[in-house]
Amino acid sequence: MSRKTDQGMVTYSFSRSQERSECRQDKTGELRPKPYLLFDAGGTLVFPDQPFLVQQAQEQGMELTDTQLFHGYYRLIHTLDCQARSQSGRFPTPWARGYAYALLETLGVAGPAADAIAQAFEECHRRKNMWTFTFPWVHKTLSDLATQGYRMSVISNSDGRTYQVFYDLGMAHYFERIFDSKTLGFEKPDPAIFRAALHALHLSPAHALYIGDIFYADVIGANRAGLGGAHLDPLGLYGGWRGVHLRDVRELPGWLGNHYVHSPNLDLFPLWPRENLPESVEGWPAPTSSVLHKPQPVLAG
């Protein structure tokens, strides 16, 4: 059963039989609860308005395809993560001239045409959030997860308009809460944003999993709050990086099933050595030396 709060958020109540269905029996016969799923928004469930960018490029006499824009986004994200990695985990301030300028630069588009496209995007974004594109497979995956009994919320670095984006795309009803950094006053990778969401949901970090596309902002930020994190890597750019890397959210239902058959694993905390693991994962299987390495300074706080 669900109801809408005054703030437009959706809350759910669960029967005892539903609660039992949220548990899965592992090999030892112990019932393990399904994790509460916390999602990033941009690059995970919603994307920049690709049709708008394609149209703007055509008006400038340029050809940009949906595939180029999709790939360009994740190459741009990978560049941010590589910068963070080279700076001992300190996450850089992204996109000084705005997302669209950075994306076009990544795609090798420059000059007056690029300036015009980026300016049009940024001007529209000031009036209306432009991260308003999604794919049919995102809807299907969320529907499948909800049908399987997973409870879900969103934690996003945004400008206060995240809920409206999900509402307009017909996806808000999948989530109990949609947390926006503008409202909370903290941004990823600050662990305070994750802790604030966990507190609002009355949720222990041991019972939740965060899923996002930026390794140092999403996975490592979540880890600092005691949350396990799964990273999305559609282009396979993170080969050799420790952790759990999935192609996109379509792999999540199958991975979750296999994950809980084999019990939680410490790949969800890729930069934590055993002695510094948060209390929420005490009792998990001990990591092997091939899985974890010494923490970056970003994890010291």
C-alpha positions in Angstrom: 0.0 0.0 0.0 1.3 3.5 -0.8 0.4 7.1 0.0 1.7 10.5 -1.1 3.0 12.8 1.6 2.6 16.6 1.7 6.1 17.0 0.2 5.2 14.8 -2.8 7.2 11.9 -1.6 5.8 8.4 -1.7 5.8 6.2 1.4 4.9 2.5 1.5 3.6 0.2 4.2 4.4 -3.5 4.1 2.5 -6.5 5.5 4.3 -9.1 7.5 4.1 -11.6 4.6 5.7 -9.0 2.4 8.4 -8.5 5.0 9.1 -12.3 4.9 9.3 -12.2 1.1 12.1 -9.6 1.4 14.4 -12.1 2.9 16.4 -14.7 1.0 17.8 -17.9 2.4 21.6 -18.3 2.0 23.5 -21.6 1.9 23.7 -21.9 5.7 19.9 -21.6 5.9 20.1 -18.1 7.5 17.5 -15.6 6.2 19.2 -12.5 4.9 17.1 -9.4 4.2 17.1 -7.9 0.8 19.1 -4.7 0.7 17.3 -1.4 0.6 18.3 0.1 -2.8 19.5 3.7 -2.9 20.1 5.1 -6.4 22.0 8.0 -7.8 19.9 9.9 -10.4 21.9 11.5 -13.2 23.8 8.9 -15.3 22.1 6.1 -13.5 18.4 6.5 -14.0 18.0 9.8 -15.8 20.2 11.4 -18.5 20.7 14.8 -20.2 18.1 15.6 -22.8 19.8 13.9 -25.8 17.1 14.9 -28.4 17.6 18.5 -27.4 21.4 18.3 -27.9 21.0 16.5 -31.3 18.5 19.2 -32.5 20.8 22.0 -31.4 23.7 20.4 -33.2 21.6 20.1 -36.4 20.8 23.8 -36.2 24.5 24.5 -36.1 25.1 22.3 -39.1 26.7 19.5 -37.0 25.9 15.8 -36.7 25.7 14.4 -33.2 24.1 11.0 -32.5 22.5 9.6 -29.4 25.3 7.0 -29.2 28.0 9.7 -29.3 26.2 11.7 -26.5 25.7 8.6 -24.4 29.3 7.5 -24.8 30.6 11.0 -24.3 28.9 11.3 -20.9 30.6 8.2 -19.5 33.9 9.2 -20.9 33.5 12.5 -19.2 32.6 10.8 -15.9 35.6 8.5 -16.2 37.9 11.6 -16.7 36.6 13.0 -13.4 37.2 9.7 -11.6 40.8 9.5 -13.0 41.4 13.0 -11.8 40.2 12.0 -8.3 42.3 8.9 -8.4 45.4 10.9 -9.3 44.7 13.3 -6.5 44.6 10.6 -3.8 40.8 10.4 -3.9 40.0 14.2 -3.7 37.0 14.7 -5.9 37.5 17.6 -8.4 34.9 20.4 -8.9 33.3 19.3 -12.1 32.6 21.3 -15.3 33.5 24.9 -14.5 31.8 26.0 -17.7 28.8 23.7 -17.3 28.0 20.1 -18.2 27.3 20.8 -21.9 30.6 22.6 -22.5 32.5 19.7 -20.9 30.6 17.1 -22.9 31.2 18.8 -26.2 34.9 19.2 -25.4 35.0 15.4 -24.6 33.5 14.7 -28.0 36.0 16.9 -29.7 33.5 19.6 -30.7 34.8 23.2 -30.4 34.4 26.6 -31.8 31.4 28.9 -32.1 29.0 26.0 -32.9 30.0 24.2 -29.7 29.6 27.5 -27.7 26.1 28.0 -29.2 25.0 24.4 -28.4 26.3 24.6 -24.8 24.8 28.0 -24.2 21.4 26.9 -25.4 21.5 23.8 -23.1 22.6 25.8 -20.1 20.0 28.5 -20.7 17.2 25.9 -20.9 18.6 24.2 -17.8 18.2 27.3 -15.8 14.5 27.4 -16.7 13.9 23.7 -16.5 16.1 20.8 -15.4 17.5 19.3 -18.6 18.3 15.9 -17.1 14.9 14.7 -18.3 15.7 11.8 -20.6 15.5 8.1 -19.8 15.4 4.8 -21.5 12.5 2.2 -21.6 14.9 -0.3 -19.9 15.2 2.0 -16.9 11.4 1.8 -16.4 11.4 -1.9 -16.9 14.2 -2.5 -14.4 12.6 -0.4 -11.7 9.3 -2.2 -12.3 11.0 -5.6 -12.0 12.8 -4.6 -8.8 9.6 -3.3 -7.2 7.8 -6.5 -8.2 10.6 -8.5 -6.6 10.0 -6.7 -3.3 12.9 -4.3 -3.3 12.3 -1.0 -1.5 14.0 2.0 -3.2 14.9 5.7 -2.8 17.1 8.2 -4.7 20.0 10.3 -3.4 21.0 12.9 -6.0 23.4 15.8 -6.3 21.0 18.3 -7.9 19.3 21.7 -7.7 16.1 21.0 -5.9 14.2 19.8 -8.9 14.9 16.0 -8.8 11.5 15.0 -7.7 9.8 16.9 -10.5 12.1 15.2 -13.0 11.1 11.7 -11.8 7.5 12.7 -11.6 7.4 14.0 -15.1 9.1 10.8 -16.4 6.5 8.6 -14.6 9.1 7.1 -12.2 8.5 8.8 -8.9 6.1 6.2 -7.7 8.9 3.6 -7.6 10.6 5.4 -4.7 9.8 6.0 -1.1 11.8 9.1 -1.0 13.8 11.3 -3.4 16.6 13.1 -1.7 18.1 16.2 -3.3 21.4 17.7 -2.2 20.0 21.2 -2.6 17.4 20.4 0.1 19.7 18.4 2.3 22.5 20.9 2.2 25.2 18.3 1.5 26.6 16.9 -1.8 28.2 13.6 -2.7 30.9 12.5 -1.9 30.3 14.0 1.5 29.1 11.1 3.7 26.7 13.5 5.4 24.2 13.3 2.5 24.1 9.5 2.8 23.7 9.6 6.6 20.9 12.2 6.3 19.0 9.9 3.9 19.6 6.8 6.1 18.4 8.8 9.2 15.2 9.9 7.4 14.5 6.4 6.3 15.2 4.9 9.7 17.7 2.6 8.0 20.9 1.0 9.0 23.7 1.3 6.4 24.2 -2.5 6.8 20.8 -3.0 5.2 21.3 -0.7 2.2 23.2 -0.6 -1.1 24.0 2.4 -3.1 24.1 2.3 -6.9 25.7 5.1 -9.0 27.9 5.9 -12.0 30.7 8.0 -10.5 33.1 5.8 -8.6 34.6 8.3 -6.2 31.4 10.3 -5.6 29.0 7.4 -5.4 30.8 4.3 -4.3 33.5 5.8 -2.1 31.2 8.5 -0.8 28.7 5.8 0.2 31.5 3.7 1.7 32.5 6.5 4.0 28.9 6.5 5.4 29.1 2.7 5.9 27.1 1.8 2.8 28.2 -0.8 0.3 28.3 0.6 -3.3 27.9 -0.8 -6.8 29.3 1.1 -9.7 27.8 1.4 -13.2 30.3 1.3 -16.1 28.4 1.0 -19.5 31.6 1.4 -21.6 33.9 -0.9 -19.6 36.3 2.0 -18.8 37.1 0.8 -15.3 38.8 -2.5 -16.1 41.3 -3.2 -13.3 39.5 -0.9 -10.8 38.5 -2.7 -7.6 34.9 -3.0 -6.7 31.6 -4.2 -8.2 31.1 -2.8 -11.7 27.9 -3.4 -13.6 27.1 -2.4 -17.2 23.9 -0.5 -16.2 20.9 -1.0 -14.0 19.6 -3.8 -16.2 22.2 -6.1 -14.7 21.1 -5.2 -11.2 18.2 -7.7 -10.6 20.3 -10.7 -11.8 23.4 -9.5 -9.9 21.4 -9.0 -6.7 20.1 -12.6 -6.9 23.6 -14.0 -7.3 25.0 -11.6 -4.8 22.7 -12.9 -2.0 23.2 -16.5 -2.9 26.9 -16.1 -2.1 26.3 -13.6 0.8 27.5 -10.0 0.9 31.1 -9.5 -0.3 33.6 -6.8 0.5 34.0 -5.8 -3.2 31.3 -3.3 -2.2 33.9 -1.5 -0.1 36.7 -1.5 -2.7 39.2 0.9 -0.9 38.7 -0.2 2.7 41.3 -2.6 4.3 39.8 -5.0 6.8 41.0 -3.1 9.9 39.2 0.1 8.8 35.9 -1.4 7.7 32.8 0.4 9.1 31.0 -1.4 11.9 28.1 -2.1 9.6 29.9 -4.8 7.8 31.5 -6.6 10.8 31.1 -10.3 10.4 31.2 -10.3 6.6 33.6 -12.7 5.0 37.2 -11.6 5.3 38.7 -10.0 2.2 41.6 -11.4 0.2 44.6 -9.2 -0.5 43.6 -9.2 -4.2 40.4 -7.4 -3.5 41.4 -4.5 -1.2 44.3 -2.2 -0.9 45.4 0.6 1.4 42.9 3.4 1.7 43.3 6.6 -0.1 43.5 9.7 2.1 39.9 10.6 1.2 38.8 7.8 3.4 40.6 9.0 6.5 37.8 11.3 7.7 
